[in-house]
Amino acid sequence: MKEKTKPQGGEGKGTQSTPIQHSFLTDVADVQDMEKELLSLLNDFHSGKLQAFGHECSIEQMEHVRGMQEKLARLNLELYGEIEELSGDKRKTASDSNLDRLLSDLEDLNSSIQKLHLTDAQDVSNTSDTSTS
């Protein structure tokens, strides 16, 4: 790895330069503590203790949403390709029909995503209710 140098004093070609110093963790105990914390985080992730959308949201639900997103993207491309082959009024009619279809699928996707957020909000609410009791 090359070290960048910083001119010392003037900007002339013959001036000496000193390497830019970087600050890294050098204390072995700090590095070991960080390693333990990262390994603990990894174990929590693998055991299912860490969840982005609460305890009620499963990987299957998130994969379902991702599948819906991918399906919508593919449909958009397919429909666009079909429209390119048409001309004039047929193109306008097909575009309107395709837009309706895409919007309907987008509404379904939006609903599924909102369910994930509602689950998360309910989980957070339940957690705060139990912690105040």
C-alpha positions as CSV (number, residue, x, y, z in Angstrom):
1,M,0.0,0.0,0.0
2,K,1.4,3.4,-1.0
3,E,1.6,6.1,1.6
4,K,0.6,9.5,0.4
5,T,3.0,12.3,1.2
6,K,2.2,15.8,2.2
7,P,4.5,18.6,1.2
8,Q,6.2,20.3,4.1
9,G,6.8,24.0,3.8
10,G,6.8,25.4,0.2
11,E,5.5,23.9,-3.0
12,G,8.9,23.6,-4.7
13,K,10.0,20.4,-6.3
14,G,13.0,19.9,-4.0
15,T,11.1,20.1,-0.7
16,Q,11.0,17.1,1.7
17,S,7.7,15.4,2.4
18,T,6.5,13.4,5.4
19,P,4.1,10.5,5.2
20,I,0.5,11.1,6.2
21,Q,-0.2,9.2,9.5
22,H,-3.3,7.0,9.8
23,S,-4.9,6.1,13.1
24,F,-5.7,2.4,13.4
25,L,-6.6,0.3,16.5
26,T,-3.3,-1.0,17.7
27,D,-4.2,-2.2,21.2
28,V,-4.7,-5.9,21.1
29,A,-7.3,-5.9,23.8
30,D,-9.4,-3.4,21.8
31,V,-9.2,-5.6,18.7
32,Q,-10.1,-8.7,20.7
33,D,-13.1,-7.0,22.3
34,M,-14.3,-5.8,18.9
35,E,-13.9,-9.3,17.5
36,K,-15.9,-10.8,20.4
37,E,-18.7,-8.3,19.8
38,L,-18.8,-8.9,16.1
39,L,-18.9,-12.7,16.6
40,S,-21.7,-12.2,19.1
41,L,-23.6,-10.1,16.6
42,L,-23.1,-12.8,13.9
43,N,-24.4,-15.5,16.3
44,D,-27.4,-13.4,17.1
45,F,-28.1,-13.0,13.4
46,H,-27.8,-16.7,12.7
47,S,-30.0,-17.6,15.7
48,G,-32.8,-15.3,14.5
49,K,-32.5,-12.8,17.4
50,L,-31.9,-9.9,15.0
51,Q,-34.9,-9.1,12.8
52,A,-35.3,-6.0,10.7
53,F,-39.1,-6.0,10.9
54,G,-39.9,-7.4,14.3
55,H,-40.4,-11.0,15.5
56,E,-43.6,-11.6,13.6
57,C,-42.0,-10.9,10.2
58,S,-40.4,-13.9,8.7
59,I,-37.8,-14.4,6.0
60,E,-40.5,-16.0,3.9
61,Q,-42.6,-12.8,4.0
62,M,-39.6,-10.7,3.0
63,E,-38.8,-13.1,0.2
64,H,-42.4,-12.9,-1.0
65,V,-42.1,-9.1,-1.2
66,R,-38.8,-9.4,-3.1
67,G,-40.5,-11.9,-5.5
68,M,-43.3,-9.4,-6.0
69,Q,-40.8,-6.6,-6.8
70,E,-38.9,-8.8,-9.3
71,K,-42.2,-9.9,-10.9
72,L,-43.3,-6.3,-11.3
73,A,-40.0,-5.3,-12.8
74,R,-40.1,-8.2,-15.3
75,L,-43.7,-7.4,-16.2
76,N,-42.8,-3.8,-16.8
77,L,-40.0,-4.8,-19.2
78,E,-42.2,-7.3,-21.0
79,L,-45.1,-4.9,-21.5
80,Y,-42.7,-2.2,-22.7
81,G,-41.3,-4.6,-25.3
82,E,-44.8,-5.4,-26.5
83,I,-45.8,-1.8,-26.9
84,E,-42.7,-1.0,-29.0
85,E,-44.0,-3.3,-31.7
86,L,-47.3,-1.4,-31.9
87,S,-48.1,1.9,-33.6
88,G,-50.6,4.8,-33.2
89,D,-53.9,4.2,-31.4
90,K,-53.1,0.5,-30.6
91,R,-50.0,1.7,-28.8
92,K,-51.9,4.3,-26.7
93,T,-54.6,1.7,-25.8
94,A,-52.1,-0.9,-24.9
95,S,-50.1,1.6,-22.9
96,D,-53.2,2.6,-20.9
97,S,-54.1,-1.1,-20.3
98,N,-50.5,-1.9,-19.2
99,L,-50.4,1.0,-16.9
100,D,-53.5,-0.1,-15.2
101,R,-52.1,-3.6,-14.8
102,L,-48.8,-2.3,-13.4
103,L,-50.5,0.0,-11.0
104,S,-52.7,-2.8,-9.7
105,D,-49.6,-5.0,-9.1
106,L,-47.8,-2.0,-7.5
107,E,-50.8,-1.6,-5.1
108,D,-50.5,-5.2,-4.1
109,L,-46.8,-4.8,-3.5
110,N,-47.4,-1.7,-1.5
111,S,-49.9,-3.5,0.6
112,S,-47.5,-6.3,1.3
113,I,-44.8,-3.9,2.3
114,Q,-47.1,-2.0,4.6
115,K,-48.0,-5.3,6.3
116,L,-44.3,-5.7,7.1
117,H,-44.2,-2.2,8.7
118,L,-47.4,-2.8,10.6
119,T,-46.1,-6.0,12.0
120,D,-42.9,-4.1,13.1
121,A,-44.9,-1.2,14.6
122,Q,-47.1,-3.7,16.6
123,D,-44.0,-5.5,17.7
124,V,-42.4,-2.3,18.9
125,S,-45.7,-1.2,20.6
126,N,-45.9,-4.6,22.4
127,T,-42.3,-4.4,23.5
128,S,-42.8,-0.9,25.0
129,D,-46.0,-2.0,26.7
130,T,-44.2,-4.9,28.4
131,S,-41.2,-2.8,29.4
132,T,-43.4,-0.2,31.1
133,S,-45.3,-2.7,33.1
